[in-house]
Amino acid sequence: MEVTLSPRITKLVEQQIASGQYDSIDELLEVALSLLAKRDQYDQWVREVGEKIDIATQQLDRGEGVDGNTAISQLRQRLAQRQD
């Protein structure tokens, strides 16, 4: 695959290679693409958590929630059951 880079990106790549942190452009691109994939996963996680928060907020608005002490008690009971 051949890729044409803009002068700005070419300079960034050259700086990274010159720093000695990466032995080749392939290694640099592998790291960069890996980080991009991780960022995409994080963005997806943030969206999912946001959706769950929205659902929970709606449930609380409808009076479907429990108070904090009850929630902690229920979590402790579940934990104790799993340890048995």
N, CA and C atoms as a LAMMPS dump frame, in Angstrom:
ITEM: TIMESTEP
0
ITEM: NUMBER OF ATOMS
252
ITEM: BOX BOUNDS ff ff ff
-5.0000000000000000e+02 5.0000000000000000e+02
-5.0000000000000000e+02 5.0000000000000000e+02
-5.0000000000000000e+02 5.0000000000000000e+02
ITEM: ATOMS id mol type element x y z
1 1 1 N 0.853 -1.179 0
2 1 2 C 0 0 0
3 1 3 C 0.889 1.229 0
4 2 1 N 0.554 2.127 -0.844
5 2 2 C 1.285 3.388 -0.862
6 2 3 C 0.383 4.481 -0.31
7 3 1 N 0.993 5.336 0.512
8 3 2 C 0.246 6.415 1.142
9 3 3 C 1.022 7.709 0.926
10 4 1 N 0.298 8.74 0.561
11 4 2 C 0.92 10.049 0.43
12 4 3 C 0.563 10.869 1.659
13 5 1 N 1.589 11.327 2.34
14 5 2 C 1.382 12.09 3.567
15 5 3 C 1.535 13.577 3.288
16 6 1 N 0.794 14.359 4.026
17 6 2 C 0.955 15.808 3.926
18 6 3 C 2.317 16.187 4.509
19 7 1 N 2.827 17.341 4.15
20 7 2 C 4.116 17.761 4.711
21 7 3 C 4.105 17.795 6.242
22 8 1 N 2.999 18.217 6.818
23 8 2 C 2.916 18.286 8.289
24 8 3 C 3.022 16.896 8.903
25 9 1 N 2.309 15.919 8.349
26 9 2 C 2.344 14.551 8.883
27 9 3 C 3.721 13.93 8.62
28 10 1 N 4.274 14.196 7.448
29 10 2 C 5.618 13.688 7.139
30 10 3 C 6.618 14.175 8.172
31 11 1 N 6.545 15.442 8.52
32 11 2 C 7.459 16.01 9.521
33 11 3 C 7.266 15.332 10.88
34 12 1 N 6.006 15.099 11.268
35 12 2 C 5.733 14.421 12.543
36 12 3 C 6.312 13.009 12.554
37 13 1 N 6.125 12.294 11.463
38 13 2 C 6.664 10.935 11.367
39 13 3 C 8.184 10.969 11.455
40 14 1 N 8.8 11.854 10.716
41 14 2 C 10.255 11.971 10.738
42 14 3 C 10.777 12.314 12.128
43 15 1 N 10.053 13.19 12.833
44 15 2 C 10.463 13.552 14.197
45 15 3 C 10.379 12.351 15.129
46 16 1 N 9.335 11.564 14.996
47 16 2 C 9.179 10.389 15.851
48 16 3 C 10.275 9.357 15.576
49 17 1 N 10.567 9.119 14.318
50 17 2 C 11.624 8.173 13.966
51 17 3 C 12.973 8.699 14.453
52 18 1 N 13.226 9.989 14.259
53 18 2 C 14.493 10.595 14.682
54 18 3 C 14.67 10.549 16.198
55 19 1 N 13.567 10.535 16.937
56 19 2 C 13.661 10.503 18.402
57 19 3 C 14.249 9.191 18.904
58 20 1 N 14.23 8.163 18.038
59 20 2 C 14.762 6.869 18.45
60 20 3 C 13.759 5.994 19.166
61 21 1 N 12.587 6.523 19.399
62 21 2 C 11.575 5.738 20.114
63 21 3 C 11.006 4.63 19.225
64 22 1 N 11.031 4.83 17.917
65 22 2 C 10.51 3.843 16.971
66 22 3 C 11.598 3.516 15.97
67 23 1 N 11.715 2.232 15.627
68 23 2 C 12.762 1.786 14.709
69 23 3 C 12.374 1.952 13.243
70 24 1 N 11.065 2.042 12.991
71 24 2 C 10.63 2.123 11.598
72 24 3 C 9.281 2.823 11.514
73 25 1 N 8.939 3.212 10.32
74 25 2 C 7.622 3.81 10.096
75 25 3 C 6.536 2.776 10.391
76 26 1 N 6.792 1.511 10.021
77 26 2 C 5.811 0.458 10.302
78 26 3 C 5.517 0.357 11.799
79 27 1 N 6.59 0.394 12.609
80 27 2 C 6.398 0.312 14.064
81 27 3 C 5.611 1.52 14.57
82 28 1 N 5.948 2.693 14.079
83 28 2 C 5.239 3.913 14.47
84 28 3 C 3.765 3.82 14.106
85 29 1 N 3.481 3.377 12.889
86 29 2 C 2.085 3.259 12.463
87 29 3 C 1.335 2.199 13.262
88 30 1 N 1.996 1.105 13.595
89 30 2 C 1.353 0.065 14.395
90 30 3 C 0.943 0.613 15.765
91 31 1 N 1.838 1.353 16.389
92 31 2 C 1.534 1.957 17.692
93 31 3 C 0.409 2.984 17.548
94 32 1 N 0.489 3.816 16.531
95 32 2 C -0.518 4.861 16.325
96 32 3 C -1.899 4.242 16.082
97 33 1 N -1.954 3.215 15.248
98 33 2 C -3.236 2.583 14.956
99 33 3 C -3.786 1.835 16.163
100 34 1 N -2.894 1.265 16.959
101 34 2 C -3.325 0.604 18.189
102 34 3 C -3.944 1.611 19.154
103 35 1 N -3.296 2.768 19.286
104 35 2 C -3.839 3.824 20.153
105 35 3 C -5.169 4.341 19.625
106 36 1 N -5.288 4.448 18.318
107 36 2 C -6.551 4.884 17.716
108 36 3 C -7.671 3.885 18.025
109 37 1 N -7.368 2.606 17.932
110 37 2 C -8.363 1.575 18.251
111 37 3 C -8.782 1.661 19.715
112 38 1 N -7.808 1.884 20.602
113 38 2 C -8.122 2.015 22.027
114 38 3 C -8.983 3.241 22.281
115 39 1 N -8.694 4.336 21.576
116 39 2 C -9.512 5.538 21.731
117 39 3 C -10.936 5.289 21.261
118 40 1 N -11.074 4.564 20.162
119 40 2 C -12.408 4.236 19.662
120 40 3 C -13.174 3.382 20.666
121 41 1 N -12.482 2.413 21.283
122 41 2 C -13.119 1.578 22.308
123 41 3 C -13.538 2.429 23.499
124 42 1 N -12.678 3.356 23.903
125 42 2 C -12.994 4.239 25.022
126 42 3 C -14.204 5.11 24.688
127 43 1 N -14.226 5.663 23.481
128 43 2 C -15.359 6.491 23.063
129 43 3 C -16.659 5.696 23.099
130 44 1 N -16.61 4.44 22.66
131 44 2 C -17.791 3.579 22.696
132 44 3 C -18.224 3.341 24.142
133 45 1 N -17.249 3.095 25.02
134 45 2 C -17.552 2.873 26.437
135 45 3 C -18.212 4.118 27.038
136 46 1 N -17.699 5.29 26.704
137 46 2 C -18.265 6.544 27.214
138 46 3 C -19.716 6.689 26.74
139 47 1 N -19.981 6.377 25.472
140 47 2 C -21.354 6.456 24.957
141 47 3 C -22.277 5.498 25.706
142 48 1 N -21.801 4.257 25.916
143 48 2 C -22.615 3.261 26.607
144 48 3 C -22.897 3.67 28.047
145 49 1 N -21.889 4.177 28.737
146 49 2 C -22.08 4.632 30.117
147 49 3 C -23.054 5.804 30.149
148 50 1 N -22.919 6.719 29.204
149 50 2 C -23.844 7.848 29.127
150 50 3 C -25.283 7.39 28.945
151 51 1 N -25.476 6.39 28.09
152 51 2 C -26.819 5.85 27.878
153 51 3 C -27.364 5.218 29.155
154 52 1 N -26.525 4.485 29.868
155 52 2 C -26.941 3.855 31.12
156 52 3 C -27.291 4.914 32.173
157 53 1 N -26.519 5.981 32.207
158 53 2 C -26.805 7.067 33.145
159 53 3 C -28.142 7.71 32.81
160 54 1 N -28.394 7.915 31.516
161 54 2 C -29.679 8.485 31.097
162 54 3 C -30.837 7.599 31.522
163 55 1 N -30.698 6.288 31.328
164 55 2 C -31.746 5.347 31.73
165 55 3 C -31.954 5.393 33.24
166 56 1 N -30.852 5.394 33.977
167 56 2 C -30.942 5.425 35.44
168 56 3 C -31.603 6.713 35.921
169 57 1 N -31.272 7.824 35.286
170 57 2 C -31.871 9.103 35.658
171 57 3 C -33.373 9.077 35.425
172 58 1 N -33.784 8.529 34.305
173 58 2 C -35.209 8.417 34.01
174 58 3 C -35.914 7.522 35.032
175 59 1 N -35.253 6.432 35.409
176 59 2 C -35.83 5.545 36.415
177 59 3 C -35.976 6.254 37.751
178 60 1 N -34.964 7 38.131
179 60 2 C -35.04 7.738 39.391
180 60 3 C -36.142 8.79 39.344
181 61 1 N -36.273 9.451 38.198
182 61 2 C -37.334 10.451 38.045
183 61 3 C -38.717 9.833 38.196
184 62 1 N -38.843 8.555 37.83
185 62 2 C -40.129 7.86 37.962
186 62 3 C -40.301 7.227 39.345
187 63 1 N -39.304 7.413 40.217
188 63 2 C -39.391 6.874 41.565
189 63 3 C -39.026 5.406 41.655
190 64 1 N -38.3 4.914 40.676
191 64 2 C -37.961 3.492 40.647
192 64 3 C -36.652 3.173 41.357
193 65 1 N -35.987 4.152 41.893
194 65 2 C -34.69 3.929 42.518
195 65 3 C -34.799 3.531 43.974
196 66 1 N -33.666 3.211 44.56
197 66 2 C -33.585 2.928 45.989
198 66 3 C -32.562 3.884 46.584
199 67 1 N -32.677 4.116 47.88
200 67 2 C -31.733 5.024 48.52
201 67 3 C -30.357 4.363 48.619
202 68 1 N -29.358 5.172 48.862
203 68 2 C -27.972 4.699 48.87
204 68 3 C -27.709 3.589 49.867
205 69 1 N -28.233 3.703 51.076
206 69 2 C -28.001 2.67 52.088
207 69 3 C -28.583 1.335 51.66
208 70 1 N -29.763 1.352 51.066
209 70 2 C -30.383 0.12 50.594
210 70 3 C -29.552 -0.482 49.466
211 71 1 N -29.087 0.341 48.551
212 71 2 C -28.277 -0.139 47.427
213 71 3 C -26.989 -0.794 47.925
214 72 1 N -26.33 -0.17 48.887
215 72 2 C -25.093 -0.728 49.44
216 72 3 C -25.374 -2.04 50.149
217 73 1 N -26.452 -2.093 50.882
218 73 2 C -26.837 -3.327 51.567
219 73 3 C -27.083 -4.448 50.562
220 74 1 N -27.786 -4.148 49.49
221 74 2 C -28.061 -5.156 48.46
222 74 3 C -26.765 -5.633 47.8
223 75 1 N -25.844 -4.712 47.543
224 75 2 C -24.568 -5.097 46.95
225 75 3 C -23.761 -5.982 47.898
226 76 1 N -23.787 -5.667 49.17
227 76 2 C -23.059 -6.492 50.148
228 76 3 C -23.655 -7.89 50.227
229 77 1 N -24.973 -7.981 50.154
230 77 2 C -25.632 -9.292 50.182
231 77 3 C -25.235 -10.123 48.957
232 78 1 N -25.22 -9.497 47.793
233 78 2 C -24.812 -10.21 46.568
234 78 3 C -23.373 -10.693 46.677
235 79 1 N -22.506 -9.841 47.202
236 79 2 C -21.117 -10.198 47.361
237 79 3 C -20.969 -11.363 48.325
238 80 1 N -21.684 -11.333 49.423
239 80 2 C -21.622 -12.416 50.405
240 80 3 C -22.11 -13.726 49.789
241 81 1 N -23.155 -13.673 48.969
242 81 2 C -23.676 -14.891 48.325
243 81 3 C -22.653 -15.478 47.362
244 82 1 N -21.91 -14.64 46.675
245 82 2 C -20.912 -15.127 45.719
246 82 3 C -19.718 -15.756 46.428
247 83 1 N -19.453 -15.314 47.644
248 83 2 C -18.311 -15.839 48.387
249 83 3 C -18.624 -17.185 49.028
250 84 1 N -19.888 -17.517 49.134
251 84 2 C -20.274 -18.806 49.751
252 84 3 C -20.034 -19.98 48.843
